[in-house]
């Protein structure tokens, strides 16, 4: 679980990083983000399976987060198919998904409220907030067809991914599965009520 979240976070950290698309091209950039979303979904699936037998807060946080990863799968797949089918595609290859970001925010708040003293829940929630800012900044203005703020969308995606990566690495280092360790990969090491 933690390794999936760590690898997925790494993809979301480097994918929107300034200069990466110029270095690897839009197809490879879109593929990086799509692979990252699949890894997040795999981590979320493991987390949901483990959380099923845990506290209600842990279970809801994992399930809502997993729903968010599915929204990111759809968005990153669309970006990948657009990058592959349009040779002139040189703009933002992944526009942050509002639905996925809302799911992440809700799951992050649930996890934080369940374990407000644990540093992972704080860092995870901060990552969720960065992803939410990224979704707002990545909004395409319909009249103009332009991204509201490409730099803010990219930087906030990178910062959110860095937060998730820190939590995932911590969970891998602590990984001796047992009660209370279920959601540490995303900062959700929720204690039983």
N, C-alpha and C positions, 0 to 999 in steps of 0.2 A: 504494500500500500504506500508506504513512505517513499520507496524508490520510484513508483509511478508518479507520485506528486512532485518529487524532486526533478525528474526528467521532464515532466510536463511544464513545470515552472521555468526550467532552463530554456525550453523552447519559446515560452512567452516572454522571457527576459531578452533573448537575443533577436527574436523575430522582428519586433518593431524598433529595435535599437537603431539609432541614426547611422546610416552608412551600410547597414547589413544588406538591404535590398539592392543597393548599388554594387556590393561585392558579389552577391550570389545570384542576382536576378529575381524578377517577380515570381517566377514559378517556384524556385527553391524557397523563397521567403514564405509564400503561401503554404507550401508543403510543410515547412517548419512549424507554422502555427497550427495547421491541421493535425499533424502528428502530436503536437502539444495538447490539443484538445482531446484527442483519443486517449492519451496517457492520463489526463485529468479524469476522464470518464472511467477508465479502468481503476484508478485510485479511489474514485468516488463509489464505484460498485463494491470494491473490497471493503471500504469503510462502511457502506450501508449494510452489507452482509454482517459484519462484525457488530455494528451498532444495533442491529435488530433485537439483540438480547440485552441491551444496555438500558440506560435511563431514557425516559421519554424525550428529554431535551437533546440528548446525544443522537437518538434515532431521528428526530425531526430535522436537526441540523444536517445530518448526513444525507437524508432523503432529499431535502430542498436543495442542498448543494449539488447533489447528483443530477437533479432536474436542470440546474443551471449549466452543468457541463454538457448536457445534451443540446441545449440552445447554442452553446459555443461550437459544438460539432457541426451543426447546420450552417452557422455563419462562416466558419472557417472552410467548410466544404464549398460553399458558394464562392468564396474568395479564390479558392484553388481552381475551381472549374472556370471562373472568369479569367484568371491569370493564364490558364492553359489555352483558352479559346480566343483570347484577344491579344494579339502581338503588341498593340499600342498601350496595353495596360501598365501604366507606370505610376499610378497613384497609390493610395493606401490599400494594401491587399487584404487587410482584415479590419473591418469596421467593428469596433466593440459592440457586442450584442446587449441591448438594454434589458431584455428578459433574463438572460444569463446573469447579468450584473445585479439585477434586483434579487434573483435567487441567492446569489453569493452574499449580498448584503443581509438578507433576512437570515440566512443560515449563520452568518458571522455574528449577528446580534444575539441570536438564540444561544450560540456557544459562549459568547462573552458574558451574557447574563447568568449562565449556568456556572461559569468559572471566572469571575472578574479579577481574581488575584493572580491568575496564571499568566505568565508573560506570553505564552503561545496564543492564548485567546485574544490578547491585545494586538499582537503583531498580525495575526490572521485577520482581525477586524479592520486593521489599517490597510491591509492588502485588498480587502473587499471594497473599502472606501475608494482606494486608488482605481480599482477596476470600474467602479461606478462613475467616477470623474471622467475616466477614459471614455465611457459610453456616451456621456453628455458631450464631451469635446469632439467625439467622432461622429456626432449627428450630422447627416448630410442635409444642408439647407435646400429644400425643394425648389425654390425659385431660382437659385443660383447654381444648384448642382455641385456645390463645393462643400468640403469638410469644414465644420465650424472652427476647429483648431487642431490641425494635424499634429503639431508638435506636442500639444498638451495630451492628445489621445495617445500618442506613442510613449511619451515619458511616463504618464500615469500607468499605462499597461506594464512598462518595465518595472516601475516601482512596486506595483501590486505583485507582480511575479517574483520580485526579489523578496518581498515579505513572505510569500507562500514558500519560496525556496528555503528560507531560514527555518521556518517551521518544519518543513519536510526533512531537512538535514537533521534537525534536533530529534525528530521522531525516529529516524533511522538509527541514530546514535543510541537512543534509549530503547531500541526495539527488543523488548522482551515482552511479547504479547501477554496481556492479562487485563483484569478489570481496571478501568481507568486509562488504558493506553489506546483505546479504540480510535480516537480522532486526533491524536497528537500530530499526525502528518499535516494537518491544516490548522493547527493551533487549537484544536477542539478536545483537549484532554479533560473531559468533563467528569467531575467527581459525582458519584451516586448521591442522590438527594436523600 
